[in-house]
Amino acid sequence: MAIEKIRGIVLNSIKHNDRHNIVSLFTETRGRISFISPIGSGKSGKIRNARLLPLSVVESEVKFKANDQLQFLGAVNPVYIWHDLYFNPMKSAITYFIAEFLNKYFKEASQDSMAWRFIVSAIDEFDRMDRSPANFHLWFLIRFLDFAGITPDFSNYKKGNCFDMRAGLPSIFIPPHSDRLTPSETEVISLLLRMNLTNFHKFRFSVNDRRRILEKLLKYYSIHYPGLGNLKSFEILSEIFI
């Protein structure tokens, strides 16, 4: 039994019984780990629960037991303090959406320290952002394509092309299956691939446009990672933007 200090991003917390939750963290060094976490009571319980909100970044000393499927999560301390994520309604909706997306994506325990650092850096920027965050989740999904290994190759894109979502390529030919985007939808994707944290607020989309873009992005992810297309927080996010 080894004691190890870990740092992790909270992906999910669900009730296990009256005394414990199951908390899933995406850790910097071990990938996804699920823990039994005491709920606590009184002031200390409220503090602990506040530290384990989705996308919180915490550290803890864990006694890893090789034969235990669920490790025990003792005292947790915040690595970063988010000041706006849970209080701004729009940011809060986006936060829960990203957390649900990552919780489904990181369903396995694979370690990816570069993805971990990207997520932390992105959420830190998001928390401090003072301009409209309406497109942040679109930017996040576009940038995360690199870590998922499914970034579309638009190097030979020409206006009028369709996008074959199975192949990840634009084409002058219509693919012989339904997993494709129209030329106008493909043009939007080509624009989104140029989106960054400096310019993403300049992309003007209607509520319906943003919803369709998000649907198509999630469908693209789900083709390559089954299960990512059906997120409960999608509808909540849509309602916030209406």
Salt bridges, closest charged atoms under 4 A:
GLU4 OE1 - ARG30 NH2 2.97
ASP18 OD1 - LYS15 NZ 3.40
GLU28 OE1 - ARG7 NH2 2.83
ASP84 OD2 - LYS91 NZ 2.92
ASP124 OD2 - ARG128 NH2 3.38
GLU125 OE2 - ARG128 NH2 3.74
ASP164 OD1 - HIS177 NE2 3.19
ASP179 OD2 - ARG166 NE 2.83
ASP179 OD1 - LYS219 NZ 3.62
GLU185 OE2 - LYS216 NZ 3.87
GLU187 OE2 - LYS159 NZ 3.91
ASP209 OD1 - ARG212 NH2 2.59
GLU215 OE2 - ARG211 NE 3.61
GLU235 OE2 - ARG211 NH2 3.07
